[in-house]
Amino acid sequence: MLSIRRFVKGVDEAVWDEVLSASRRDSEDWGAIAVEELLLKEKRPGFDFEGRFIAELDGKSVGLVHADVDKLSQDRQGLIRLSVIPEFRGTRITRQLLEAALMELKVRGMTAVQAWADSENRDYIQLLERLGFKHVRVGSMMEMDLESVTQNTGENEHVAIRPLQKDREEDIELINRLDNEIYKEHFNFRPDTLEETRYFLFLSPYFKERETFFAVVNGERIGYVTVGIDEKYSLEKKVRAGRISSVGVLKGHRRRGIGTRLMLHGLEILKAKGMIKAILHVDDYNPTKALTLYEKVGFRVKRKDFTYERKL
């Protein structure tokens, strides 16, 4: 018998961890997550403690969904984060979890909802479309072999690179301002609070090792790149892979080789730390045409992700 029940805070973290990790077994870019990492996620400013549901089939936990509400946003738009253990995908479990999330968001006053789908998960995509979701965005998971990193690909050699110092409040405030200015034209943009920036610098559960570097031109820091290494992911997937978490340049300084300089610096950092691959995610419709930059330095598309949206 299938039942959908609410997540109980302080009780169900281990169950959530087990199902989420099992659902990622066949994922190339996400690994298992530990209970301690889940607890770190709950410390994110604005984290939604409500809206979490677990699917149980004959007493076994087989799926989960988070009808996520961004408590720091003024928009009445929710996000559905759904995971089902591979052997149970394409069954009524997915639909019932999705319907529970839609009802939850509607009750909580959301007027629209988004959901993500791996382009290879045709069953989930077809279900979203049957329930009235419209395809609104395409993203790419990209990777490259770090042995192929080469200089002289159009980088601006006059740009100085300086590391962000996490013990300097000035640097934390600056990265927050840069982040909000650089990405303000991007899809689903909402300004990060200073507390959120601190969270991502110090508490983000996905990277045990994470560094940020500024691009400096005429004494002004006008862009940055952040790289991260998740050793647990590398061990699980048996690959030494680092990630480009984010890279950006202020609008008035773009198309001058500064983004390329930042990318190459980030890749060299990962290579120096023993990584053999680099991974990143990008919005294909990014207004800065970032996909072109990533291809120029050697990244190739590995997989597509779709964003779907519907009114409630």
N, C-alpha and C positions, 0 to 999 in steps of 0.2 A: 504494500500500500504506500502511495506517495503522499507526503505531507510537507507543507511549507510553514516554517515557524520563524519567529523573530529571533535575532541574535541577542543573547543575554550578556551584557558587558560584565567582565570579571569572571565569566564562566566559560564562554564559548571561544576564547581566543585560540586555544589549542585545536579545536575542531576547524575553525576558520583557516588556520595555518595549514592543517592537513589537506583540506580540500583545495585550497588555493595552490599549494605546492604540487599536488597531484595533477591539477589542471594544466600546469606548466610543463609537464614532462616532455611534451612534443614541441615546445616552443624553442626557437633558435635564439631569441634575444632576451628572454626572461627566465630566471631560474627560481628554484624553491626559495621560500621565505621563512625565516625563523620567527617564533613567537615574540622574541625580544625586538625583532624588526617591526612586527605588527604594532607593538606597543609604542615604538618610536613614531610610526605613522600617525598614531592617535594624538601625538603631541603637536602635530602640525596646526598652526593657527587657523581657525575656521573649520577644523575637521568636523564632519557630520557624524555624531555618534548614533544617530537614529537611522532608520531606513535600511538596515541590514537584515537579510533573510537567509536561512539555510534550508536546502531541500533534503529531505530524508526519504529513502526508499527502503521499505522493510527494516527500518531502524538504522540504516547505513547512510551517513552523510555523503551526498554525491554531487552537490552543486551549491552555489551561493550567488547572491546578488546584492549590490549596494545601490540603493536608490539615493544617490549622493546629491546633497544640497550644499552649495558653497555659501557658508554663513557670512562671508565677508563681501558677497556680491549683492548689488541692488537688482540684478536681473532675476526674473522669476523662471529660471531655466535649470532643470535638473540634469544629472548625468547618470546613466545606467552602466554600472561595472558588473558584468556577469561572467561567471566562470563555472564550467561543468567538467567533471572528470571525463577524459577522452572517450571511454567506452560507453558513456551515457549521453553523448551529444546526439542531436537529431531526434531526440525522444520528446515526450510531453513534458519532461522535466524543464527543459529550456523555456518552453512556452509559459508554463505556470510561474516560473521565477520572473520572467519578463512581465507578465500580467500583474504579479504582486508588486513589482517595482513601479509600474505605471500607475496603479491605484494609489500607492503610497505617495508618489509625487503629486498626484492630483489632489489628494486630501490635504497635503501640506501647502497647497496654493500655487504650485508651479503651473506656468502656462505653456511651457515648451520643454522638450526633453531631447537629449542627444544620446547616441550609443555608438560604440566603436565595433568594427568587425574586421577580422583578418580576411583578406580577399580570397583565401583558400577555404574558408568556412562557409560553403555555399548554403548549407542547411540554415544557419543562423541568418545569413543575408536574406534568404527567401522568406523566413519568418518575419523579420523586420519589415520587409516590403508588404507582406500580407496584412500586417498590423498598421499600415499607413505611414511608415517611415519613408522619407525621401533621402536619396543620396545627395550629400551636399559638399563633400570634401574627399580628397585623396591624399594619403601620406605614403612615404617610402621608408622602409628600413634598409639602410645602406651599409656596406662594409668594404674594407680594403685590406690588402696585404701590406703590412708596414715595411716589408723589404723593398717595396716599390716606391717608397717616398723619395721624391727628388726635389731639389731646389730649382731655381730658375724657371718657375712656372707662372711668372707674372707678379710675384710678391714685391712689395715695396720695401726695399732694403734700407731705407732711411728711417723706418719705424723702429723705435726702441720698445723692448718688451720688459715689463716690470711685474713681479709677482704681487698678488694681493696678500697683504699681511693681516691675518685674522685677528691679531691682537690690537689692531688699530681701528678705532671706531670710525675714523675718517674714511678708511677703505671700505668698510661695511656700508656706510651711508652712500659712498660713491657708487658702488656696484648696484645698490638699490636704485639710485637715480638713473644710471646708465641703462639698466634692465628695463625700467619703465618707459624711458624715452625711445630706446631702440625698437621695442616690440609693440609700441602703441597702435601701429597700423595692422597688426597681425590678427588672424582669426581667433575669436574667443578671448581677446585681450581683456584683462582686468589688472589694474596696477597692483603690484605686490606691496604689502606693508613692510616696514622695516623689520618687524618681528618675523614675517615669513622669510625674508632674506636671511636673517640669522638662523632660522630653522634649516634652510637648505644648505647653509655653509657648515653648520655644526652637528645637525641631528639627522639629516636625510639618511634613511636606512639602506639605500641602494649602493652607496659607495663608502667603503671603509677608508679609501684613500682618494682625495679629491683636491685639485689645485686650480686656481684661477690666475690668469695673467692679463694684465692691461696692455693695450697698444698706446704708446705715448708719441705724440707729434708736437713739436715745439713746446714741450713741457706740459701739454694737456693730454689727459687720458681720455681717449675718444672711442674706445672699443675694448672688447675682452673676449677671452676664450676660457672655457672651463672643461677640464678633462677629469675622468674618474676611472678608478679600477675597482672592480668587485671580485676579490679573490675567490669568494665562495662560488660565484657564477663560473669562473674559469675552471675551478676544480670539478664542478658538476658537469659542465659541458665538455670538459677535456680540451680546452682551448685557452690560450693566453690572449684574452681580448680586453682591450680598454675601450672607453667610450668618450666621444666628444659630446658633452652634455649640452653645451650651448656656445654659440659664437655670434657676435654681432658688432656692428660699427654704426656710430651716429650717422644720421641721414646725410648731413652735409659733407661727410668724409668718405662716402662710398664710391665705388668704381675707381679706386686709386691703388689697388693692390694691398690694402690694409687687411681685409678679411683673409686674403690668401696668406699673408705673412702670419696672421694669428693661427690659421689652420695648420700650417706647416710647423709652427712652433709647438702646438699641441700634439701633433703626431710624433714629432721628435722626442717630446717628453715621454709619451707612452712607449715608444721604441726603446728609449734609454732605460726604462723600467722593466724591460724584458718582455713586453707584449709583442705578439706577432700579427695581431689583427686589430683593427679599429672599427667600431660600430657607431652609427648615429641614426636618429630619426629626423625626418623633415616633412613639412607640409609642402606638397607639390605645388600649391598655389601661393606659396610664400611671396609677398610683394617685393622682396629683395632679390628674387630669383636665386635663392641660396642653392637650389638643386644644381644649377650650372656650376657654381663655385666648387661644390663637393665633387662633381664629376671631373672638374679640371685638375684637382689634386690627386685623383685616383680612385675615388669611391664609385661603386657600382650598385645598382638597385638589386636587393636580394628578395624583397617581398613588398607587397602593397597592403595598406590598411585603408579602410573606408570609414568615413563618419556619416552617420544617418541622423535625421532630425524629424520630429513631428510635433504638432500642436497638441495640447491636452484640453 
